[in-house]
Amino acid sequence: MLTTIMRIQSFVFAVYGVTFFLMPDFTLDTIFGWETMSLFPRAIGATFIGVAWLEWKVADRLAERQDLAWPFVAIPTLILIAFIWERAAGTYEGSDLFYWVSVAVTAFFAIAVGWAAIRSE
């Protein structure tokens, strides 16, 4: 079960990564209100793609190193904290739809991977 959930999360990370990496500049401004150069979202996209690949490889080796699942609980948890922090500070300028979908997805995976990791120990 843990392997399956981690592979699904890895796929979602890859989708986020490819989306940010390939998103046109006008979309970044329209959806997120980012009037900056596009290097920052491209770097985020590249990072998500790398994390997705790493998680996929870790899921292959869970029988040997189950402790490697915990960083993949920490990643969505920290992203969730960052989203909530931005909203609470009043500095989030993106769309509400992106905010709530991201909060729901990161909360789901933080709980699902953590729950599956605890159950399989």
C-alpha positions in Angstrom: 0.0 0.0 0.0 2.8 2.4 0.9 4.5 1.8 -2.4 1.3 2.5 -4.4 0.6 5.8 -2.5 4.2 6.9 -2.9 4.1 6.2 -6.6 0.8 8.2 -7.0 2.3 11.1 -5.0 5.4 10.9 -7.2 3.2 11.2 -10.3 1.4 14.2 -8.8 4.8 15.8 -8.0 5.9 15.2 -11.6 2.7 16.8 -13.0 3.2 19.8 -10.8 6.8 20.0 -11.9 6.1 19.7 -15.6 3.3 22.2 -15.3 5.5 24.8 -13.6 8.4 24.1 -15.9 6.5 24.5 -19.1 3.9 27.1 -18.1 3.9 30.2 -20.3 4.8 33.6 -18.7 1.4 35.1 -19.3 -0.3 32.3 -17.4 2.0 32.8 -14.4 0.9 36.4 -14.3 -2.7 35.6 -14.9 -3.1 32.7 -12.4 -0.6 33.5 -9.8 -0.1 37.3 -10.1 3.7 36.8 -10.5 5.0 39.7 -12.4 8.6 38.5 -12.2 10.8 36.7 -14.6 9.9 33.1 -15.1 13.1 31.6 -13.6 11.6 31.0 -10.1 8.7 28.9 -11.2 10.9 27.0 -13.7 13.3 26.2 -10.8 10.3 25.0 -8.7 9.2 22.8 -11.6 12.7 21.3 -12.0 12.8 20.6 -8.3 9.4 18.9 -8.3 10.5 16.7 -11.3 13.6 15.7 -9.4 11.7 14.9 -6.2 9.2 12.9 -8.2 12.0 10.8 -9.7 13.6 10.3 -6.3 10.4 9.2 -4.7 9.7 6.7 -7.5 13.2 5.2 -6.9 12.7 5.1 -3.2 9.3 3.3 -3.6 11.3 0.6 -5.4 13.5 0.1 -2.4 11.0 0.2 0.5 11.5 -3.4 1.4 15.2 -2.5 2.2 14.8 1.0 3.6 11.3 1.8 4.8 12.6 4.8 6.8 13.1 6.6 3.5 9.3 7.1 3.2 9.3 9.7 6.0 10.9 12.5 4.0 8.0 12.1 1.6 5.7 12.8 4.5 7.7 15.9 5.4 7.7 17.4 1.9 3.9 17.8 1.5 3.6 18.7 5.2 6.1 21.6 4.7 4.5 22.7 1.5 1.1 22.7 3.3 2.6 24.8 6.1 4.0 27.2 3.5 0.6 27.6 1.8 -1.2 28.2 5.1 1.6 30.6 6.2 1.3 32.7 3.0 -2.5 32.9 3.4 -2.3 33.8 7.1 0.3 36.5 6.4 -1.8 38.0 3.6 1.0 37.7 1.1 -0.6 35.0 -1.1 -1.5 36.6 -4.4 -2.5 33.6 -6.5 -5.9 32.3 -7.4 -8.2 30.8 -4.8 -8.7 27.6 -6.9 -5.0 26.9 -7.0 -4.7 27.6 -3.3 -7.4 25.3 -2.2 -6.6 22.5 -4.6 -2.9 22.6 -3.5 -3.9 22.6 0.2 -6.2 19.6 -0.3 -3.7 17.6 -2.4 -0.8 18.3 0.0 -2.8 17.5 3.1 -4.1 14.3 1.5 -0.6 13.0 0.7 0.9 14.1 4.0 -1.7 12.0 5.8 -1.9 9.1 3.3 1.9 8.5 3.1 2.3 8.9 6.9 -0.6 6.6 7.6 0.7 4.0 5.2 4.2 4.2 6.6 3.0 3.7 10.1 0.8 0.7 9.1 3.6 -1.0 7.2 6.3 -0.8 10.0 
